[in-house]
Amino acid sequence: MSIRLGYQMPTFSNTSSVRELFPTVIAQARAAEAAGFDAAFVMDHFYQLPLIGQPDEPMLEAYTSLGALATATERIQLSALVTGNTYRNPALLAKTVTTLDVVSGGRAVLGIGAGWFELEHQQYGFEFGSFTERFERLGEALQIITPMLRGRHATFDGRWYHTDNAMNEPRIRDDLPILLGGGGEKKTFAMAARFADHLNIICNASELPRKIEALHQRCAEADRDPATLETSFLAFVITDSDGDRARKLQRDMLAKAGIDLSTMSPEEVGNSPADRQFAGTPDEVAEQIQARVLDKGIDGIIVNMVANGHEPGVIDAAGKALKPLVG
């Protein structure tokens, strides 16, 4: 597995009717595949996230969507970025992602994290628990999921989960990749060093040097060569052939969150969501990503283009500019 360039679809609010919604998703996945992206991602949420939209905006269930995309694409890897561990029994999740792998002909990736969106848990009736409890649950879940993905029966008796000789058939392969997502330097990075093939780091770009240092420390503690753990950064990309239009889209998007770039100091920008954004022409965005992300020691980039990724030609232009950066 290698994900050096990924495309995430975090919004389904770009159509005038629900019937047009999934054809737009398919079109984006196919465009990403044609443009050379390694993987296509959807979010595992039931409500739209803060800073992107309102909770009642359209949000599709992740694995149903990925299964449908498996039949609409041919080569691109498919994953959630990332699966909320609290939403599913771990043995069922192992079965679900393995079925996606079979349906897609070996293109599934298990992206997983501890879960964090409290409103969804409250309103859907999922136990939220404390921060510590959610990571305890994730650690237990990975001890069940990992053997089930690797062709072994899983027997586990923990505080949160129990399995007794759980089987997982059929499988295409015994090396279905595990991707962990998050920015926690102690818990998330330690679990990635122990279980993951890929770590998608979610943070502000200015934090990356510290994150890389912490990851290397966790790998050393786990006696793992950090070169064996592929890394990527989640970037919000706003790009257009007209760079001024891209920057206006960025300003408008931030304004909805009450952020005015024109009044902020560089230090304030570095501490804000704007530090995760890259705006301009495709070539300008590529230069920013090279300097702010890849030059810091990150292997790859996963982009979402929430502002205009649904517009024809935008994904292709981004792919042409970004693919040469990551090989």
C-alpha positions in Angstrom: 0.0 0.0 0.0 1.1 3.5 -0.7 -1.0 6.7 -0.3 1.1 9.6 -1.4 -1.8 11.5 -2.9 -5.4 11.1 -1.6 -8.7 12.9 -2.3 -11.2 13.3 0.5 -14.9 14.2 -0.1 -16.1 15.9 3.1 -19.3 17.5 1.8 -22.4 16.5 -0.1 -24.0 19.9 -0.3 -23.1 20.8 -3.9 -26.3 19.6 -5.7 -29.8 21.0 -5.9 -31.5 17.6 -5.3 -30.7 14.4 -3.4 -31.0 12.4 -6.6 -28.0 14.3 -8.0 -26.0 13.8 -4.9 -24.3 10.5 -5.4 -23.7 10.9 -9.1 -21.6 14.0 -8.1 -19.7 11.8 -5.6 -19.0 9.2 -8.3 -17.8 11.9 -10.7 -15.3 13.2 -8.2 -14.0 9.7 -7.4 -13.6 8.9 -11.1 -11.9 12.3 -11.7 -9.5 11.6 -8.8 -8.7 8.2 -10.3 -8.1 9.6 -13.7 -5.9 12.3 -12.3 -3.6 9.8 -10.6 -4.7 10.1 -7.0 -3.9 7.0 -5.0 -7.0 6.9 -2.8 -10.5 8.4 -2.4 -11.9 9.0 1.0 -15.2 9.8 2.6 -15.8 10.9 6.1 -17.4 8.6 8.7 -19.9 11.0 10.1 -23.7 11.2 10.3 -23.8 15.0 10.6 -21.8 17.7 8.7 -18.9 19.0 10.8 -18.4 22.4 12.3 -16.2 24.8 10.1 -17.6 23.0 7.0 -21.3 23.4 7.5 -24.3 22.9 9.7 -25.2 19.6 11.3 -28.3 19.1 9.2 -26.5 19.4 5.8 -26.3 16.2 3.8 -24.0 13.4 5.1 -23.9 9.9 3.7 -23.0 6.7 5.6 -19.4 5.9 4.9 -19.3 2.2 4.1 -22.5 2.1 2.0 -21.0 4.9 0.0 -17.6 3.2 -0.4 -19.2 0.0 -1.5 -21.0 1.9 -4.2 -17.8 3.6 -5.3 -16.1 0.2 -5.5 -18.4 -0.6 -8.4 -17.9 2.8 -10.1 -14.1 2.9 -10.1 -11.4 0.5 -11.1 -8.0 1.3 -9.6 -8.2 3.9 -6.8 -8.0 2.7 -3.2 -11.1 3.4 -1.0 -11.3 4.3 2.6 -13.0 6.3 5.3 -10.9 9.2 6.7 -11.4 8.0 9.3 -13.8 5.4 10.7 -15.1 6.4 14.1 -14.3 3.4 16.3 -17.2 4.2 18.7 -19.8 3.7 15.9 -19.3 0.0 15.3 -18.4 -3.2 17.0 -14.8 -3.9 16.0 -15.4 -7.4 14.7 -18.2 -6.1 12.6 -15.9 -3.4 11.3 -13.3 -5.9 10.3 -16.0 -7.8 8.4 -17.2 -4.6 6.8 -13.9 -3.4 5.5 -12.9 -6.9 4.4 -16.1 -7.1 2.4 -15.3 -3.7 0.8 -11.9 -5.2 -0.1 -13.5 -8.2 -1.8 -16.1 -6.0 -3.6 -13.4 -3.6 -4.8 -10.9 -6.3 -5.9 -8.4 -5.5 -3.1 -8.6 -1.7 -2.9 -9.9 -1.2 0.6 -7.9 0.6 3.4 -9.1 0.6 7.0 -8.9 4.2 8.1 -9.7 4.4 11.8 -9.6 6.8 14.8 -11.0 7.1 18.3 -14.0 9.2 17.5 -14.6 12.8 18.7 -17.9 14.4 17.5 -20.0 14.4 20.6 -23.2 15.7 19.1 -23.5 12.6 16.9 -23.0 10.3 19.8 -25.6 12.1 21.9 -28.3 12.2 19.2 -27.7 8.7 17.8 -27.3 7.0 21.2 -23.7 6.0 20.9 -21.7 6.0 24.2 -19.2 8.9 24.0 -17.3 8.5 27.2 -14.2 10.3 28.2 -11.1 11.0 26.0 -9.2 8.3 27.8 -12.0 5.8 27.5 -12.3 6.4 23.7 -8.6 5.6 23.3 -8.9 2.6 25.5 -11.7 1.3 23.3 -9.6 2.0 20.1 -6.6 0.1 21.5 -8.9 -2.9 22.3 -10.6 -2.7 18.9 -7.3 -2.8 17.1 -6.4 -6.0 19.0 -9.5 -7.6 17.5 -9.4 -6.1 14.0 -5.8 -6.7 13.3 -5.8 -10.5 13.5 -9.1 -10.7 11.7 -7.6 -8.7 8.8 -4.6 -11.0 8.8 -6.4 -14.3 8.5 -6.3 -15.2 12.2 -9.2 -15.9 14.6 -9.7 -13.2 17.2 -10.3 -14.1 20.8 -10.2 -11.1 23.2 -11.7 -10.3 26.6 -11.3 -6.6 27.4 -13.1 -3.9 29.3 -15.0 -2.8 26.3 -15.0 -5.6 23.8 -15.2 -9.4 23.8 -14.8 -11.9 21.0 -14.5 -15.6 21.0 -12.7 -17.2 18.0 -14.1 -14.6 15.6 -13.6 -15.6 12.0 -13.4 -13.3 8.9 -14.1 -15.1 5.6 -13.7 -14.5 2.7 -10.6 -12.4 2.3 -8.6 -11.4 -0.9 -5.4 -10.8 1.1 -4.0 -10.9 4.6 -2.3 -7.5 4.4 -5.3 -5.1 4.1 -3.7 -1.8 5.2 -4.5 0.0 8.5 -4.4 3.8 8.5 -4.7 5.7 11.7 -5.8 9.3 11.6 -5.3 12.1 14.2 -2.8 14.4 15.8 -2.4 13.1 19.3 1.4 12.9 19.9 1.1 10.3 22.8 -1.9 8.1 22.3 -2.6 8.2 18.5 1.0 8.2 17.5 1.8 5.3 19.9 -1.0 3.3 18.4 0.1 4.1 14.9 3.7 2.9 15.7 2.2 -0.4 17.1 -0.6 -1.2 14.6 -0.6 1.0 11.5 0.8 1.0 8.0 0.0 4.7 7.5 -0.6 7.7 9.7 -2.6 10.6 8.5 -1.6 13.6 10.7 -4.3 16.1 11.3 -3.0 19.3 12.7 -2.0 22.8 11.6 0.9 22.8 9.1 3.1 24.9 11.4 2.9 22.1 14.0 4.4 19.5 11.7 8.0 19.6 12.9 6.9 18.9 16.4 4.6 16.2 15.3 7.3 14.4 13.3 9.7 14.5 16.2 7.0 13.1 18.5 6.2 10.3 16.0 9.8 9.3 15.8 9.9 9.1 19.6 6.8 6.8 19.6 8.4 4.6 17.0 11.6 4.4 19.0 9.5 3.3 22.1 7.8 0.6 20.0 11.2 -0.5 18.5 9.9 0.4 15.0 11.8 2.1 12.2 9.8 5.2 11.4 10.6 4.7 7.7 8.2 1.8 7.7 5.3 3.9 8.8 4.0 6.0 5.9 2.7 9.5 6.8 0.4 12.0 5.1 -1.1 15.4 6.0 -4.7 16.4 5.6 -4.9 19.6 3.7 -7.8 21.9 2.8 -7.0 23.0 -0.8 -8.8 25.8 -2.5 -7.5 26.1 -6.0 -8.6 27.6 -9.3 -6.9 28.7 -12.5 -7.7 32.2 -11.3 -5.7 32.5 -8.1 -7.7 35.5 -7.0 -10.9 33.5 -7.2 -9.4 30.8 -5.1 -8.3 33.2 -2.4 -11.8 34.8 -2.4 -13.3 31.3 -1.9 -10.9 30.8 1.0 -11.9 34.1 2.5 -15.6 33.4 2.1 -15.2 29.9 3.7 -13.3 31.3 6.7 -15.8 34.2 7.1 -18.6 31.6 7.7 -16.5 30.5 10.7 -16.1 34.0 11.9 -12.4 34.3 10.7 -11.2 37.4 8.9 -7.7 36.8 7.5 -7.2 40.5 6.7 -7.2 41.4 10.4 -4.9 38.6 11.6 -1.2 38.6 12.4 1.0 35.7 11.0 1.1 34.2 14.5 -2.7 34.3 14.7 -3.1 32.7 11.2 -0.7 29.9 12.3 -2.9 29.2 15.3 -6.2 29.2 13.2 -7.8 26.7 10.8 -6.3 28.8 8.0 -3.0 27.1 8.7 -4.5 23.9 7.3 -5.5 25.6 4.1 -3.6 26.1 0.8 -5.1 28.6 -1.7 -4.2 29.8 -5.1 -3.6 28.5 -8.6 -2.7 24.8 -8.8 1.0 25.7 -9.1 0.8 28.1 -6.2 -0.8 25.4 -4.1 1.8 22.9 -5.1 4.6 25.3 -4.0 2.9 25.9 -0.6 2.4 22.2 0.0 6.0 21.4 -0.9 7.3 24.1 1.5 4.9 23.8 4.4 4.3 20.1 4.4 6.6 17.8 2.4 9.8 19.7 3.2 9.0 19.0 6.9 9.3 15.3 6.4 5.8 14.2 5.5 5.6 11.5 2.8 2.3 12.4 1.2 -0.8 14.6 1.1 -4.5 14.0 1.4 -6.5 16.9 0.1 -10.1 17.9 0.3 -11.4 20.7 -1.9 -14.6 21.5 0.0 -15.0 24.9 -1.7 -15.0 23.8 -5.4 -13.8 20.2 -5.8 -17.1 19.3 -7.4 -16.5 21.7 -10.3 -15.4 20.0 -13.6 -11.6 20.2 -14.1 -10.6 21.2 -10.6 -9.6 17.8 -9.4 -7.7 17.1 -12.6 -5.8 20.4 -12.3 -4.9 19.7 -8.7 -3.7 16.2 -9.5 -1.5 17.4 -12.3 0.2 19.9 -10.0 0.5 17.7 -6.9 1.3 14.3 -8.3 4.9 15.2 -9.3 5.6 16.3 -5.7 5.0 12.8 -4.3 6.0 10.6 -7.2 
